[in-house]
């Protein structure tokens, strides 16, 4: 917990050091993406797109034998439908404004300052790897969800074939499935976020960045999860604030339309600032992982060198002793 607090304090300090840059250029880049996310989440519950995706997923769940009476699968269907519908609507903004925001923040905190500042060189050196990594991250998330569904499918069907499915066992299986799915999804998300940072910092991309992120996060999963929790809670709070202040005001017509628009832009701006801060936290966490890994490797190298020199000294002393013998 102490390491998490130190990383958060250092991230806030780094953010405040370049406050003007982050709150103007970078936040304005993230503002269209943030506004579209908030608007899409407000419009999706009443859209035909969500209903169509929900019906398709329900048909898939019924075909695989998942019980309709389980609250876990009902909630999972709703959340997956909302996630797919939101991703479909904001898909173009993910590969433009979102990636540009990530690229600018990572470039500002990168140790490699020799990168050319021309737009074309910047695009080739940083935006390209981030784009490829984003595609691989999406494949990883789809694979993680598919793996969880396969495990749940075999578990429920084997239990049904053995006649073990009743109200109590269904509750136990649903709770276990919820825990398993949450663990897999949380680990996949933190690996994807760290892969973004690795891709920008080390000029690697795609599955190579994901593999490096898996190596870096080994033994530090709890720290990564505790760093992601406050940011995600803050983002969820801003989404709830948007629903209460903007969507509710539009439905009830309590305030003038112009004031609602300005307040909505301000809430979207806060959401964009949090996205920038989340990237800063990721960069600081990456540097912390690299410094710890480098110190461990240095200590291991020193121990190996001392042991090697000790063995070499013993061999030399034994050789000199043999030479003195008659």
N, C-alpha and C positions, 0 to 999 in steps of 0.2 A: 504493500500500500504506500510505503514511503517513497518508493521509486516512481510510482504513478503520480504522486503529488509533485515530485521534483520535475518530472517531464511536463506536467501541466503548467507549473509556474514558469518554467523556461520557455514554453510555447507562448504563453501570454506575454512574457517579456519580449520575445522575438517579434510577436505581432505588434506590440506597442512601439517597438523601435522603428518599424516601417509602417506606422499607422496610416499616414497620409497616402502612401502608395496602395496599400491594401484596401482602404476605404474608398478610393476613387477609381483607379484604373481597373484593378482586379475585381472589385465588387460590382462595378458596372458591367464587366464581362459576364459575371455570374448572375446578374439581375434578371435577364430574360429567361434563363433556365429556372431560377427560383420562382419567378412569377408564373411560368407555365406549369410547374409542379403543383403549386398551390391552387391554381385555377382548375387544372385537370382533376385533382382530388375532390374539388367541389362539384364538378360537373359529372363525374363518372357515376356516382350512385344512382342518378336518374337517367342514365344513357342506355340506349339499346345495345351498345357494344358490350357493356358489363353483363347484361342479361344473356347475351349470346354466348360469351365466354363461360359464364356460370353454368349454363345448360350443357355446353360441350364437356366441361370438366365433370359435371354430375353424371353424364352418360358414361364417361370414362371410368369414374369410380364405381358405378353400378356394374359395368362390364367386368371389372377386376374383382368384384365380390366384396368390396368394402361395405360395411353395414350402414344403412341410411340413418339408423337410430343413434349412431355415435355423434356426439356433439363435436368431437375433435375434427372429424372429417367435414362436418358442416362448416365449422369456423375456417378450416384450412381451405375449403373450396372458395369461400368468400374472399379470404385474404389473397389467395393466388389469382383469383379473377381480377381483383382490384390492382394487384401488382402488374399483371400482364396488360391490362387496359391502360394503366398509367404509362408503362414503358412504351406501348404502341403509340401513344399520343406525343410523348416527349422524345421519341427516338431521334429525330433530326437534331434536336438541341443537345442531346447527350454527346454527339460526335462533333459538335461545333463549340458552343459557349462553355459547356461543362469541361471539355478537354482543354480548351484554351485557358480557362481559369486554373486548372491543375498545372498546366505547362508553365504559366507565368509564375506561380507560387514556387514550384519546384526549381525553376531556373533562378529565381531570386535567392533561394536558400542553398543552391548547389555550390559545391567547392570548385567546380570547373568553370572558372570565369573566362577561359580563353575562347568560349563559343562566340562566334560572330553575332553581331546584333542586327544584321540585315534580316528582313522578314522571311526571305526565301530560305536562307541558311538556318534560321530559327525553326522554321516549319520542318525542314529535313532532319535536323539534329534532335529535336525533342518531340514535336507533335506527331511525327510518323510512328516512332516506337510506342507512344502512349495510345495511339489509335489501334495499333496491332494488339497491344496488351489489353485494351478494353474489349476487343473481340474475343480474345482468349478468356478473359474474365467472365464474359457472358456464357461461353461454352462451359466453363468450370461450374458456374451456378446452375446451369441446366443439368449438368452431369450430377451435381450434388443432390438436386431435387429428384432426379430419376433414380439415383441409388437409394434414397430414402423410401421412395415409393415401391421399389422392388423388394426391399427388406420388409416393409409393411405388408405388401401383397403376399409374400411367402408365409409370413407369420400368421396373418389372419386366415389364409386358406388352409394352412396346416392345422391350425387350431379348430377350424370349422370341420375339417375332415376327420379329426379325432373326437369330435363332439364336445369340445371344451368351451364352446362359445355360449355364454349366458350373460346375464346382466352384470354380475360381479367381474367375471373375467374380461368382459368387454370394456368395463371401466378401467381395469388394470392395464389391458393392452393399449387403450387410448391414452392413458397417462404416460405409459412407457414410450409410446410412439411420439407423443408431444415433446417429451424430454430429448429423445434421440434426434428428432427433426430439428429442434432448437439448437442443440449442440453442433450438429453438422452444418446448419445454416450459419450460425455465428462464426464458426471457424473458417468457413468458406468466405464470408464477408471480410474478415480481418486479413485473410491471405490476399484477397483481391485488392484491398486498399493498400496493403504494403507492397504488392506487386507494382502498383502505379508509381510509388515512390522509388522503388528499385529501378524501374524502367527509365525514369527521368534522371536519377542520380548516377547510374552506372552505364547509361547508354545501351541497355539491353532491352529486349522486347519479347512479347509473346510468352510462350511456355517457359523460356529461359528465366524471365523475370519472376514468374510464378514459382518455379523451382527454387530460385534464390530466396524468395520470400518465405517459402516453407522451411528452408535451412535457417534463416535468420530468426524466425519466430519460434523455433524449437526451444522449449523451456521457458518461453516468455509469453505464453498464451494468456495467462491470467492478467498480466500487465496490459496486453493489447486489448483484452475485453474490458478491463476497467477504464481504459482510455476512451474506448468507443462508447461506453455507456452514457457518460454525461452529455456528450455531443448529440447522440441520438435522442436522449430525453429532451434536450433543448430544442432540437428540430421538431419533435413531436409536439412540444408545447407551443411553438410558433404556428404549426399547422392548426392546432386547436384554437389558438387566438384568431387566426384568419377565418376559421369557420364561425366563431362567435361574433367577431366584430364586423366582418365583411358580408359573409353569406347570409347570416341572420338579419343584418341591417337591410340587405337587398330584398329579402323576402318580406320583411315587415315594413319597408319604406320609412324607417324612422329618421333618417338623416338625408340631407341633400346628396345628390349623386356625385357632385364634385368632391365633397369631403370624404365620401366613401372611397373614391378612386385614389385620392392622395394618401389616405390611411392604408389602403391596400398596397400601394407602392412602397410605403415605409415598412410594412410588415415583410414584404418580399425582399427589401433591402437588408433587413435583419437576418432573414433566411440566407441571403447571399453571403453576409459577413460570417455566419456560422460555417458555411461551406468552405470559405477561405481559411478560417481558424482550424477546421478539421484537417485540411491539407497541411497546415503548419505543424499541427500535432503529429501527423504522420511522418513528416520530415525529421522532427526532433526525435521521435521514437526510432526511426531508422538510424540516425547518427548514434543514438545510445546503443543500439544493437551492434553496430559496426565497431564502436569503440570497445565494447565489452568483448566482442569476438577477437579483435586485434590484440587486446591485452592477454587474453587466454592463450592465443597462438604464440605470442611473444614469450610468455612464461613457459609454455611447453617446449619452445625452441631452446630457451636458456637451460631448462632442466636436462634436455637431451644433450646439449653441448657439454654441460658439466659432467654428466654420466659418461659421455664419450671420452672426454679428456681424462676422467678418472681411470677408465679402463685402459686408455692408451698409456697413462703413467704407470699403471701396474704392469703392463706388458714390458715397458722399457726397463723397469726396475728388475723384473724377473730375468730379462735378457742380460743385463749387466751382472747380475748375481751368477748366472751360468758362465759368463766369460771369465769371472774371477776364480772359478773352480779349477783345480789342477786336472 
